[in-house]
Amino acid sequence: MSEEVKAIDNINHPEHYKGKGLEAIDIIEAFELNFSLGNALKYILRAGKKGDRIEDLQKAIWYLNRELEKENNE
């Protein structure tokens, strides 16, 4: 695979967002998740694939807490 094709694939279909033929964005859109819940799911699904697993899970928690705060203020 050429470097140009790899770069495009990393933009359009990055490996760290894939699992068993599914991509995080497909799941997020199928369940019509909002920004915070979508990002929480994204970080959970990619945990440890792109960088630090603990950091990814902490980011997911941050987005979940943000969603809870929003729900509590409505």
PDB file of N, CA, C and O in Angstrom:
ATOM      1  N   MET A   1       0.849  -1.171   0.000  1.00  0.00           N
ATOM      2  CA  MET A   1       0.000   0.000   0.000  1.00  0.00           C
ATOM      3  C   MET A   1       0.898   1.239   0.000  1.00  0.00           C
ATOM      4  O   MET A   1       1.842   1.329   0.785  1.00  0.00           O
ATOM      5  N   SER A   2       0.601   2.175  -0.873  1.00  0.00           N
ATOM      6  CA  SER A   2       1.417   3.380  -0.959  1.00  0.00           C
ATOM      7  C   SER A   2       1.199   4.255   0.269  1.00  0.00           C
ATOM      8  O   SER A   2       0.199   4.118   0.973  1.00  0.00           O
ATOM      9  N   GLU A   3       2.139   5.146   0.514  1.00  0.00           N
ATOM     10  CA  GLU A   3       2.029   6.059   1.660  1.00  0.00           C
ATOM     11  C   GLU A   3       0.799   6.952   1.524  1.00  0.00           C
ATOM     12  O   GLU A   3       0.138   7.260   2.515  1.00  0.00           O
ATOM     13  N   GLU A   4       0.494   7.366   0.296  1.00  0.00           N
ATOM     14  CA  GLU A   4      -0.669   8.225   0.074  1.00  0.00           C
ATOM     15  C   GLU A   4      -1.955   7.482   0.410  1.00  0.00           C
ATOM     16  O   GLU A   4      -2.843   8.046   1.050  1.00  0.00           O
ATOM     17  N   VAL A   5      -2.068   6.236  -0.009  1.00  0.00           N
ATOM     18  CA  VAL A   5      -3.260   5.433   0.282  1.00  0.00           C
ATOM     19  C   VAL A   5      -3.368   5.185   1.781  1.00  0.00           C
ATOM     20  O   VAL A   5      -4.465   5.246   2.337  1.00  0.00           O
ATOM     21  N   LYS A   6      -2.241   4.904   2.447  1.00  0.00           N
ATOM     22  CA  LYS A   6      -2.244   4.716   3.903  1.00  0.00           C
ATOM     23  C   LYS A   6      -2.746   5.955   4.607  1.00  0.00           C
ATOM     24  O   LYS A   6      -3.560   5.858   5.526  1.00  0.00           O
ATOM     25  N   ALA A   7      -2.269   7.139   4.187  1.00  0.00           N
ATOM     26  CA  ALA A   7      -2.672   8.396   4.812  1.00  0.00           C
ATOM     27  C   ALA A   7      -4.174   8.611   4.660  1.00  0.00           C
ATOM     28  O   ALA A   7      -4.839   9.022   5.611  1.00  0.00           O
ATOM     29  N   ILE A   8      -4.712   8.339   3.476  1.00  0.00           N
ATOM     30  CA  ILE A   8      -6.143   8.499   3.257  1.00  0.00           C
ATOM     31  C   ILE A   8      -6.915   7.516   4.114  1.00  0.00           C
ATOM     32  O   ILE A   8      -7.935   7.884   4.697  1.00  0.00           O
ATOM     33  N   ASP A   9      -6.454   6.265   4.208  1.00  0.00           N
ATOM     34  CA  ASP A   9      -7.122   5.266   5.033  1.00  0.00           C
ATOM     35  C   ASP A   9      -7.098   5.664   6.501  1.00  0.00           C
ATOM     36  O   ASP A   9      -8.078   5.446   7.213  1.00  0.00           O
ATOM     37  N   ASN A  10      -5.994   6.245   6.965  1.00  0.00           N
ATOM     38  CA  ASN A  10      -5.900   6.694   8.355  1.00  0.00           C
ATOM     39  C   ASN A  10      -6.848   7.841   8.641  1.00  0.00           C
ATOM     40  O   ASN A  10      -7.234   8.048   9.791  1.00  0.00           O
ATOM     41  N   ILE A  11      -7.228   8.582   7.630  1.00  0.00           N
ATOM     42  CA  ILE A  11      -8.187   9.668   7.805  1.00  0.00           C
ATOM     43  C   ILE A  11      -9.613   9.138   7.719  1.00  0.00           C
ATOM     44  O   ILE A  11     -10.449   9.462   8.563  1.00  0.00           O
ATOM     45  N   ASN A  12      -9.893   8.329   6.707  1.00  0.00           N
ATOM     46  CA  ASN A  12     -11.252   7.857   6.459  1.00  0.00           C
ATOM     47  C   ASN A  12     -11.665   6.655   7.299  1.00  0.00           C
ATOM     48  O   ASN A  12     -12.822   6.555   7.707  1.00  0.00           O
ATOM     49  N   HIS A  13     -10.748   5.756   7.557  1.00  0.00           N
ATOM     50  CA  HIS A  13     -11.067   4.519   8.276  1.00  0.00           C
ATOM     51  C   HIS A  13      -9.888   4.099   9.156  1.00  0.00           C
ATOM     52  O   HIS A  13      -9.259   3.076   8.887  1.00  0.00           O
ATOM     53  N   PRO A  14      -9.577   4.873  10.205  1.00  0.00           N
ATOM     54  CA  PRO A  14      -8.428   4.526  11.040  1.00  0.00           C
ATOM     55  C   PRO A  14      -8.614   3.195  11.766  1.00  0.00           C
ATOM     56  O   PRO A  14      -9.699   2.881  12.256  1.00  0.00           O
ATOM     57  N   GLU A  15      -7.543   2.431  11.823  1.00  0.00           N
ATOM     58  CA  GLU A  15      -7.587   1.101  12.446  1.00  0.00           C
ATOM     59  C   GLU A  15      -8.007   1.152  13.914  1.00  0.00           C
ATOM     60  O   GLU A  15      -8.664   0.231  14.399  1.00  0.00           O
ATOM     61  N   HIS A  16      -7.635   2.222  14.630  1.00  0.00           N
ATOM     62  CA  HIS A  16      -7.954   2.283  16.060  1.00  0.00           C
ATOM     63  C   HIS A  16      -9.441   2.520  16.327  1.00  0.00           C
ATOM     64  O   HIS A  16      -9.861   2.501  17.484  1.00  0.00           O
ATOM     65  N   TYR A  17     -10.244   2.742  15.289  1.00  0.00           N
ATOM     66  CA  TYR A  17     -11.687   2.864  15.451  1.00  0.00           C
ATOM     67  C   TYR A  17     -12.433   1.687  14.822  1.00  0.00           C
ATOM     68  O   TYR A  17     -13.649   1.755  14.640  1.00  0.00           O
ATOM     69  N   LYS A  18     -11.727   0.621  14.493  1.00  0.00           N
ATOM     70  CA  LYS A  18     -12.351  -0.548  13.884  1.00  0.00           C
ATOM     71  C   LYS A  18     -12.305  -1.738  14.829  1.00  0.00           C
ATOM     72  O   LYS A  18     -11.390  -1.868  15.642  1.00  0.00           O
ATOM     73  N   GLY A  19     -13.290  -2.589  14.711  1.00  0.00           N
ATOM     74  CA  GLY A  19     -13.297  -3.833  15.469  1.00  0.00           C
ATOM     75  C   GLY A  19     -14.285  -4.794  14.860  1.00  0.00           C
ATOM     76  O   GLY A  19     -15.470  -4.474  14.756  1.00  0.00           O
ATOM     77  N   LYS A  20     -13.838  -5.949  14.459  1.00  0.00           N
ATOM     78  CA  LYS A  20     -14.705  -6.994  13.905  1.00  0.00           C
ATOM     79  C   LYS A  20     -15.595  -6.469  12.779  1.00  0.00           C
ATOM     80  O   LYS A  20     -16.771  -6.822  12.693  1.00  0.00           O
ATOM     81  N   GLY A  21     -15.023  -5.619  11.913  1.00  0.00           N
ATOM     82  CA  GLY A  21     -15.758  -5.108  10.765  1.00  0.00           C
ATOM     83  C   GLY A  21     -16.620  -3.895  11.040  1.00  0.00           C
ATOM     84  O   GLY A  21     -17.230  -3.353  10.118  1.00  0.00           O
ATOM     85  N   LEU A  22     -16.683  -3.460  12.275  1.00  0.00           N
ATOM     86  CA  LEU A  22     -17.479  -2.291  12.641  1.00  0.00           C
ATOM     87  C   LEU A  22     -16.559  -1.112  12.935  1.00  0.00           C
ATOM     88  O   LEU A  22     -15.421  -1.289  13.370  1.00  0.00           O
ATOM     89  N   GLU A  23     -17.066   0.089  12.693  1.00  0.00           N
ATOM     90  CA  GLU A  23     -16.337   1.286  13.060  1.00  0.00           C
ATOM     91  C   GLU A  23     -17.147   2.049  14.097  1.00  0.00           C
ATOM     92  O   GLU A  23     -18.377   2.005  14.099  1.00  0.00           O
ATOM     93  N   ALA A  24     -16.448   2.740  14.966  1.00  0.00           N
ATOM     94  CA  ALA A  24     -17.104   3.495  16.033  1.00  0.00           C
ATOM     95  C   ALA A  24     -18.174   4.427  15.478  1.00  0.00           C
ATOM     96  O   ALA A  24     -19.270   4.510  16.032  1.00  0.00           O
ATOM     97  N   ILE A  25     -17.865   5.130  14.389  1.00  0.00           N
ATOM     98  CA  ILE A  25     -18.826   6.091  13.839  1.00  0.00           C
ATOM     99  C   ILE A  25     -20.118   5.414  13.400  1.00  0.00           C
ATOM    100  O   ILE A  25     -21.192   6.003  13.521  1.00  0.00           O
ATOM    101  N   ASP A  26     -20.031   4.184  12.892  1.00  0.00           N
ATOM    102  CA  ASP A  26     -21.233   3.470  12.465  1.00  0.00           C
ATOM    103  C   ASP A  26     -22.134   3.158  13.657  1.00  0.00           C
ATOM    104  O   ASP A  26     -23.356   3.264  13.557  1.00  0.00           O
ATOM    105  N   ILE A  27     -21.544   2.780  14.768  1.00  0.00           N
ATOM    106  CA  ILE A  27     -22.310   2.472  15.978  1.00  0.00           C
ATOM    107  C   ILE A  27     -22.917   3.750  16.551  1.00  0.00           C
ATOM    108  O   ILE A  27     -24.087   3.770  16.934  1.00  0.00           O
ATOM    109  N   ILE A  28     -22.121   4.812  16.609  1.00  0.00           N
ATOM    110  CA  ILE A  28     -22.591   6.098  17.128  1.00  0.00           C
ATOM    111  C   ILE A  28     -23.781   6.590  16.316  1.00  0.00           C
ATOM    112  O   ILE A  28     -24.785   7.024  16.881  1.00  0.00           O
ATOM    113  N   GLU A  29     -23.673   6.524  14.997  1.00  0.00           N
ATOM    114  CA  GLU A  29     -24.770   6.989  14.142  1.00  0.00           C
ATOM    115  C   GLU A  29     -25.981   6.063  14.220  1.00  0.00           C
ATOM    116  O   GLU A  29     -27.115   6.540  14.208  1.00  0.00           O
ATOM    117  N   ALA A  30     -25.768   4.760  14.301  1.00  0.00           N
ATOM    118  CA  ALA A  30     -26.882   3.806  14.373  1.00  0.00           C
ATOM    119  C   ALA A  30     -27.727   4.025  15.619  1.00  0.00           C
ATOM    120  O   ALA A  30     -28.944   3.843  15.593  1.00  0.00           O
ATOM    121  N   PHE A  31     -27.076   4.418  16.712  1.00  0.00           N
ATOM    122  CA  PHE A  31     -27.794   4.645  17.965  1.00  0.00           C
ATOM    123  C   PHE A  31     -28.155   6.111  18.177  1.00  0.00           C
ATOM    124  O   PHE A  31     -28.718   6.479  19.208  1.00  0.00           O
ATOM    125  N   GLU A  32     -27.824   6.948  17.183  1.00  0.00           N
ATOM    126  CA  GLU A  32     -28.135   8.381  17.217  1.00  0.00           C
ATOM    127  C   GLU A  32     -27.650   9.036  18.510  1.00  0.00           C
ATOM    128  O   GLU A  32     -28.391   9.773  19.161  1.00  0.00           O
ATOM    129  N   LEU A  33     -26.389   8.755  18.873  1.00  0.00           N
ATOM    130  CA  LEU A  33     -25.823   9.317  20.090  1.00  0.00           C
ATOM    131  C   LEU A  33     -25.425  10.774  19.881  1.00  0.00           C
ATOM    132  O   LEU A  33     -25.013  11.166  18.790  1.00  0.00           O
ATOM    133  N   ASN A  34     -25.552  11.563  20.930  1.00  0.00           N
ATOM    134  CA  ASN A  34     -25.128  12.954  20.855  1.00  0.00           C
ATOM    135  C   ASN A  34     -23.602  13.035  20.963  1.00  0.00           C
ATOM    136  O   ASN A  34     -22.924  12.012  21.069  1.00  0.00           O
ATOM    137  N   PHE A  35     -23.077  14.246  20.935  1.00  0.00           N
ATOM    138  CA  PHE A  35     -21.629  14.444  20.916  1.00  0.00           C
ATOM    139  C   PHE A  35     -20.935  13.796  22.115  1.00  0.00           C
ATOM    140  O   PHE A  35     -19.961  13.063  21.944  1.00  0.00           O
ATOM    141  N   SER A  36     -21.424  14.059  23.315  1.00  0.00           N
ATOM    142  CA  SER A  36     -20.762  13.542  24.517  1.00  0.00           C
ATOM    143  C   SER A  36     -20.811  12.021  24.589  1.00  0.00           C
ATOM    144  O   SER A  36     -19.796  11.382  24.866  1.00  0.00           O
ATOM    145  N   LEU A  37     -21.972  11.442  24.343  1.00  0.00           N
ATOM    146  CA  LEU A  37     -22.084   9.983  24.397  1.00  0.00           C
ATOM    147  C   LEU A  37     -21.304   9.326  23.266  1.00  0.00           C
ATOM    148  O   LEU A  37     -20.695   8.272  23.453  1.00  0.00           O
ATOM    149  N   GLY A  38     -21.322   9.949  22.094  1.00  0.00           N
ATOM    150  CA  GLY A  38     -20.549   9.426  20.971  1.00  0.00           C
ATOM    151  C   GLY A  38     -19.060   9.418  21.271  1.00  0.00           C
ATOM    152  O   GLY A  38     -18.364   8.447  20.973  1.00  0.00           O
ATOM    153  N   ASN A  39     -18.573  10.502  21.861  1.00  0.00           N
ATOM    154  CA  ASN A  39     -17.151  10.560  22.195  1.00  0.00           C
ATOM    155  C   ASN A  39     -16.796   9.572  23.297  1.00  0.00           C
ATOM    156  O   ASN A  39     -15.734   8.951  23.250  1.00  0.00           O
ATOM    157  N   ALA A  40     -17.665   9.419  24.284  1.00  0.00           N
ATOM    158  CA  ALA A  40     -17.409   8.436  25.338  1.00  0.00           C
ATOM    159  C   ALA A  40     -17.275   7.045  24.728  1.00  0.00           C
ATOM    160  O   ALA A  40     -16.345   6.306  25.051  1.00  0.00           O
ATOM    161  N   LEU A  41     -18.202   6.694  23.849  1.00  0.00           N
ATOM    162  CA  LEU A  41     -18.146   5.388  23.201  1.00  0.00           C
ATOM    163  C   LEU A  41     -16.880   5.251  22.362  1.00  0.00           C
ATOM    164  O   LEU A  41     -16.225   4.210  22.387  1.00  0.00           O
ATOM    165  N   LYS A  42     -16.541   6.294  21.627  1.00  0.00           N
ATOM    166  CA  LYS A  42     -15.338   6.285  20.782  1.00  0.00           C
ATOM    167  C   LYS A  42     -14.099   5.986  21.621  1.00  0.00           C
ATOM    168  O   LYS A  42     -13.273   5.156  21.242  1.00  0.00           O
ATOM    169  N   TYR A  43     -13.973   6.663  22.756  1.00  0.00           N
ATOM    170  CA  TYR A  43     -12.795   6.439  23.595  1.00  0.00           C
ATOM    171  C   TYR A  43     -12.793   5.049  24.226  1.00  0.00           C
ATOM    172  O   TYR A  43     -11.733   4.445  24.389  1.00  0.00           O
ATOM    173  N   ILE A  44     -13.955   4.547  24.577  1.00  0.00           N
ATOM    174  CA  ILE A  44     -14.031   3.183  25.121  1.00  0.00           C
ATOM    175  C   ILE A  44     -13.612   2.170  24.061  1.00  0.00           C
ATOM    176  O   ILE A  44     -12.819   1.269  24.335  1.00  0.00           O
ATOM    177  N   LEU A  45     -14.142   2.320  22.863  1.00  0.00           N
ATOM    178  CA  LEU A  45     -13.851   1.354  21.801  1.00  0.00           C
ATOM    179  C   LEU A  45     -12.402   1.380  21.347  1.00  0.00           C
ATOM    180  O   LEU A  45     -11.870   0.351  20.928  1.00  0.00           O
ATOM    181  N   ARG A  46     -11.752   2.538  21.423  1.00  0.00           N
ATOM    182  CA  ARG A  46     -10.363   2.625  20.959  1.00  0.00           C
ATOM    183  C   ARG A  46      -9.358   2.494  22.095  1.00  0.00           C
ATOM    184  O   ARG A  46      -8.152   2.549  21.851  1.00  0.00           O
ATOM    185  N   ALA A  47      -9.820   2.324  23.326  1.00  0.00           N
ATOM    186  CA  ALA A  47      -8.939   2.301  24.501  1.00  0.00           C
ATOM    187  C   ALA A  47      -7.750   1.368  24.285  1.00  0.00           C
ATOM    188  O   ALA A  47      -7.907   0.166  24.073  1.00  0.00           O
ATOM    189  N   GLY A  48      -6.566   1.954  24.345  1.00  0.00           N
ATOM    190  CA  GLY A  48      -5.332   1.203  24.218  1.00  0.00           C
ATOM    191  C   GLY A  48      -4.876   0.929  22.800  1.00  0.00           C
ATOM    192  O   GLY A  48      -3.769   0.423  22.610  1.00  0.00           O
ATOM    193  N   LYS A  49      -5.679   1.240  21.798  1.00  0.00           N
ATOM    194  CA  LYS A  49      -5.302   0.964  20.411  1.00  0.00           C
ATOM    195  C   LYS A  49      -4.481   2.088  19.789  1.00  0.00           C
ATOM    196  O   LYS A  49      -3.680   1.851  18.885  1.00  0.00           O
ATOM    197  N   LYS A  50      -4.682   3.314  20.276  1.00  0.00           N
ATOM    198  CA  LYS A  50      -3.991   4.463  19.692  1.00  0.00           C
ATOM    199  C   LYS A  50      -2.940   5.010  20.642  1.00  0.00           C
ATOM    200  O   LYS A  50      -1.917   5.543  20.210  1.00  0.00           O
ATOM    201  N   GLY A  51      -3.187   4.881  21.906  1.00  0.00           N
ATOM    202  CA  GLY A  51      -2.275   5.429  22.903  1.00  0.00           C
ATOM    203  C   GLY A  51      -2.494   4.755  24.241  1.00  0.00           C
ATOM    204  O   GLY A  51      -2.689   3.542  24.322  1.00  0.00           O
ATOM    205  N   ASP A  52      -2.460   5.546  25.269  1.00  0.00           N
ATOM    206  CA  ASP A  52      -2.572   5.066  26.642  1.00  0.00           C
ATOM    207  C   ASP A  52      -4.006   4.637  26.968  1.00  0.00           C
ATOM    208  O   ASP A  52      -4.932   5.444  26.884  1.00  0.00           O
ATOM    209  N   ARG A  53      -4.185   3.369  27.340  1.00  0.00           N
ATOM    210  CA  ARG A  53      -5.515   2.824  27.640  1.00  0.00           C
ATOM    211  C   ARG A  53      -6.189   3.574  28.789  1.00  0.00           C
ATOM    212  O   ARG A  53      -7.372   3.906  28.707  1.00  0.00           O
ATOM    213  N   ILE A  54      -5.444   3.837  29.849  1.00  0.00           N
ATOM    214  CA  ILE A  54      -6.003   4.535  31.015  1.00  0.00           C
ATOM    215  C   ILE A  54      -6.476   5.932  30.618  1.00  0.00           C
ATOM    216  O   ILE A  54      -7.556   6.362  31.023  1.00  0.00           O
ATOM    217  N   GLU A  55      -5.679   6.634  29.835  1.00  0.00           N
ATOM    218  CA  GLU A  55      -6.054   7.985  29.399  1.00  0.00           C
ATOM    219  C   GLU A  55      -7.329   7.943  28.556  1.00  0.00           C
ATOM    220  O   GLU A  55      -8.209   8.787  28.724  1.00  0.00           O
ATOM    221  N   ASP A  56      -7.435   6.976  27.660  1.00  0.00           N
ATOM    222  CA  ASP A  56      -8.644   6.851  26.851  1.00  0.00           C
ATOM    223  C   ASP A  56      -9.868   6.610  27.732  1.00  0.00           C
ATOM    224  O   ASP A  56     -10.923   7.198  27.496  1.00  0.00           O
ATOM    225  N   LEU A  57      -9.740   5.766  28.726  1.00  0.00           N
ATOM    226  CA  LEU A  57     -10.871   5.480  29.620  1.00  0.00           C
ATOM    227  C   LEU A  57     -11.209   6.694  30.486  1.00  0.00           C
ATOM    228  O   LEU A  57     -12.380   6.939  30.777  1.00  0.00           O
ATOM    229  N   GLN A  58     -10.197   7.452  30.898  1.00  0.00           N
ATOM    230  CA  GLN A  58     -10.453   8.682  31.652  1.00  0.00           C
ATOM    231  C   GLN A  58     -11.195   9.701  30.792  1.00  0.00           C
ATOM    232  O   GLN A  58     -12.078  10.406  31.283  1.00  0.00           O
ATOM    233  N   LYS A  59     -10.842   9.779  29.522  1.00  0.00           N
ATOM    234  CA  LYS A  59     -11.546  10.682  28.614  1.00  0.00           C
ATOM    235  C   LYS A  59     -13.001  10.249  28.459  1.00  0.00           C
ATOM    236  O   LYS A  59     -13.900  11.090  28.439  1.00  0.00           O
ATOM    237  N   ALA A  60     -13.240   8.940  28.349  1.00  0.00           N
ATOM    238  CA  ALA A  60     -14.610   8.440  28.250  1.00  0.00           C
ATOM    239  C   ALA A  60     -15.405   8.837  29.489  1.00  0.00           C
ATOM    240  O   ALA A  60     -16.552   9.272  29.383  1.00  0.00           O
ATOM    241  N   ILE A  61     -14.804   8.690  30.649  1.00  0.00           N
ATOM    242  CA  ILE A  61     -15.470   9.078  31.902  1.00  0.00           C
ATOM    243  C   ILE A  61     -15.764  10.565  31.916  1.00  0.00           C
ATOM    244  O   ILE A  61     -16.831  10.978  32.372  1.00  0.00           O
ATOM    245  N   TRP A  62     -14.828  11.384  31.420  1.00  0.00           N
ATOM    246  CA  TRP A  62     -15.033  12.831  31.377  1.00  0.00           C
ATOM    247  C   TRP A  62     -16.277  13.168  30.551  1.00  0.00           C
ATOM    248  O   TRP A  62     -17.098  13.991  30.956  1.00  0.00           O
ATOM    249  N   TYR A  63     -16.403  12.523  29.388  1.00  0.00           N
ATOM    250  CA  TYR A  63     -17.567  12.780  28.542  1.00  0.00           C
ATOM    251  C   TYR A  63     -18.855  12.256  29.177  1.00  0.00           C
ATOM    252  O   TYR A  63     -19.903  12.887  29.041  1.00  0.00           O
ATOM    253  N   LEU A  64     -18.796  11.126  29.861  1.00  0.00           N
ATOM    254  CA  LEU A  64     -19.979  10.617  30.552  1.00  0.00           C
ATOM    255  C   LEU A  64     -20.395  11.546  31.683  1.00  0.00           C
ATOM    256  O   LEU A  64     -21.584  11.802  31.875  1.00  0.00           O
ATOM    257  N   ASN A  65     -19.416  12.054  32.436  1.00  0.00           N
ATOM    258  CA  ASN A  65     -19.727  13.011  33.499  1.00  0.00           C
ATOM    259  C   ASN A  65     -20.344  14.286  32.939  1.00  0.00           C
ATOM    260  O   ASN A  65     -21.260  14.851  33.536  1.00  0.00           O
ATOM    261  N   ARG A  66     -19.842  14.737  31.794  1.00  0.00           N
ATOM    262  CA  ARG A  66     -20.404  15.918  31.136  1.00  0.00           C
ATOM    263  C   ARG A  66     -21.864  15.669  30.762  1.00  0.00           C
ATOM    264  O   ARG A  66     -22.712  16.544  30.942  1.00  0.00           O
ATOM    265  N   GLU A  67     -22.153  14.489  30.248  1.00  0.00           N
ATOM    266  CA  GLU A  67     -23.530  14.141  29.889  1.00  0.00           C
ATOM    267  C   GLU A  67     -24.417  14.095  31.134  1.00  0.00           C
ATOM    268  O   GLU A  67     -25.554  14.567  31.106  1.00  0.00           O
ATOM    269  N   LEU A  68     -23.903  13.533  32.214  1.00  0.00           N
ATOM    270  CA  LEU A  68     -24.677  13.489  33.465  1.00  0.00           C
ATOM    271  C   LEU A  68     -24.954  14.885  33.995  1.00  0.00           C
ATOM    272  O   LEU A  68     -26.062  15.160  34.457  1.00  0.00           O
ATOM    273  N   GLU A  69     -23.979  15.761  33.937  1.00  0.00           N
ATOM    274  CA  GLU A  69     -24.170  17.147  34.387  1.00  0.00           C
ATOM    275  C   GLU A  69     -25.274  17.824  33.561  1.00  0.00           C
ATOM    276  O   GLU A  69     -26.127  18.531  34.098  1.00  0.00           O
ATOM    277  N   LYS A  70     -25.234  17.590  32.254  1.00  0.00           N
ATOM    278  CA  LYS A  70     -26.245  18.171  31.370  1.00  0.00           C
ATOM    279  C   LYS A  70     -27.627  17.642  31.745  1.00  0.00           C
ATOM    280  O   LYS A  70     -28.585  18.410  31.829  1.00  0.00           O
ATOM    281  N   GLU A  71     -27.731  16.345  31.967  1.00  0.00           N
ATOM    282  CA  GLU A  71     -29.017  15.733  32.334  1.00  0.00           C
ATOM    283  C   GLU A  71     -29.526  16.279  33.674  1.00  0.00           C
ATOM    284  O   GLU A  71     -30.719  16.536  33.830  1.00  0.00           O
ATOM    285  N   ASN A  72     -28.624  16.452  34.626  1.00  0.00           N
ATOM    286  CA  ASN A  72     -29.010  16.944  35.949  1.00  0.00           C
ATOM    287  C   ASN A  72     -29.446  18.402  35.932  1.00  0.00           C
ATOM    288  O   ASN A  72     -30.184  18.843  36.814  1.00  0.00           O
ATOM    289  N   ASN A  73     -28.993  19.151  34.933  1.00  0.00           N
ATOM    290  CA  ASN A  73     -29.342  20.573  34.843  1.00  0.00           C
ATOM    291  C   ASN A  73     -30.576  20.842  33.996  1.00  0.00           C
ATOM    292  O   ASN A  73     -31.003  21.989  33.865  1.00  0.00           O
ATOM    293  N   GLU A  74     -31.142  19.807  33.430  1.00  0.00           N
ATOM    294  CA  GLU A  74     -32.339  19.997  32.599  1.00  0.00           C
ATOM    295  C   GLU A  74     -33.599  19.864  33.402  1.00  0.00           C
ATOM    296  O   GLU A  74     -34.696  19.995  32.858  1.00  0.00           O
TER     297      GLU A  74
END
